[in-house]
């Protein structure tokens, strides 16, 4: 069975020099098939799943200590590593300084 509510992990970055500044603009890294922008058409690839998107769903039910790979993924996104970015639908920092 599937739950009626879905908890999601959202990865965001900011170009602000002070991320704690209330005026800092946070931008979301969007995944290929993970729920995100409500205006985006749903991804249908049945019976298969994008592995990272699928793992993100299950990681939301646990702590980051149980899913240390999320910390490594965040580090790779901060470093703008192309291999990690290729797993995502969009990179809000493309062509700009890293977050």
C-alpha positions as CSV (number, residue, x, y, z in Angstrom):
1,X,0.0,0.0,0.0
2,X,1.0,3.6,-0.4
3,X,0.5,6.3,2.1
4,X,-2.0,9.1,1.5
5,X,0.6,11.8,2.5
6,X,4.1,12.0,1.1
7,X,7.0,13.5,2.9
8,X,9.6,14.9,0.5
9,X,13.3,15.9,0.8
10,X,14.0,19.1,-1.0
11,X,17.5,20.1,-1.9
12,X,18.1,23.8,-2.3
13,X,21.0,26.2,-2.6
14,X,21.5,29.9,-2.4
15,X,23.9,32.4,-4.0
16,X,23.6,34.6,-0.9
17,X,26.8,35.3,1.0
18,X,24.8,34.9,4.2
19,X,22.4,31.9,3.9
20,X,20.8,32.9,7.2
21,X,19.8,36.3,5.8
22,X,16.0,36.4,5.6
23,X,16.3,38.0,2.1
24,X,18.4,35.1,0.8
25,X,16.8,33.5,-2.2
26,X,16.8,29.7,-2.1
27,X,16.5,27.8,-5.4
28,X,15.5,24.1,-5.7
29,X,17.4,21.4,-7.5
30,X,14.7,19.6,-9.3
31,X,14.7,15.8,-9.9
32,X,13.6,14.1,-13.1
33,X,10.7,12.2,-11.6
34,X,10.4,13.2,-8.0
35,X,7.4,15.4,-7.2
36,X,8.3,19.1,-7.4
37,X,6.9,21.9,-9.4
38,X,3.1,21.5,-9.5
39,X,3.0,23.0,-13.0
40,X,5.3,20.3,-14.4
41,X,3.8,17.3,-16.2
42,X,4.2,14.1,-14.1
43,X,6.9,11.7,-15.1
44,X,5.6,8.3,-16.2
45,X,8.2,5.6,-16.8
46,X,6.4,2.5,-15.5
47,X,7.4,-0.1,-14.6
48,X,10.8,1.4,-13.9
49,X,11.8,4.3,-11.6
50,X,14.7,6.7,-11.6
51,X,16.8,5.2,-8.8
52,X,17.8,8.5,-7.2
53,X,14.3,9.8,-7.2
54,X,13.0,6.5,-5.7
55,X,15.7,6.5,-3.0
56,X,14.8,10.2,-2.1
57,X,11.3,9.1,-1.4
58,X,12.3,6.4,1.0
59,X,15.0,8.6,2.6
60,X,12.2,11.0,3.7
61,X,10.9,8.3,6.1
62,X,14.3,8.1,7.9
63,X,17.0,10.3,9.3
64,X,20.1,11.5,7.4
65,X,22.2,9.2,9.6
66,X,20.4,6.3,8.0
67,X,21.0,7.7,4.6
68,X,24.5,9.2,4.6
69,X,24.5,9.2,0.8
70,X,22.3,12.3,0.9
71,X,25.1,14.3,2.6
72,X,27.5,13.1,-0.1
73,X,25.0,14.1,-2.8
74,X,24.6,17.5,-1.3
75,X,28.3,18.0,-1.3
76,X,28.6,17.0,-5.0
77,X,25.8,19.5,-5.9
78,X,27.6,22.2,-3.9
79,X,30.8,21.4,-5.9
80,X,28.7,21.4,-9.1
81,X,30.0,17.9,-10.1
82,X,28.7,17.1,-13.5
83,X,28.1,13.4,-12.7
84,X,25.8,14.3,-9.9
85,X,24.1,17.1,-11.8
86,X,23.4,14.7,-14.7
87,X,21.0,12.8,-12.4
88,X,18.8,15.9,-12.0
89,X,16.2,17.5,-14.2
90,X,17.4,21.1,-13.6
91,X,20.4,22.9,-12.0
92,X,19.3,26.3,-10.9
93,X,23.0,27.4,-10.8
94,X,23.9,26.4,-14.3
95,X,26.2,29.0,-15.8
96,X,26.6,30.8,-12.5
97,X,28.9,30.5,-9.5
98,X,28.1,27.4,-7.3
99,X,25.8,27.8,-4.4
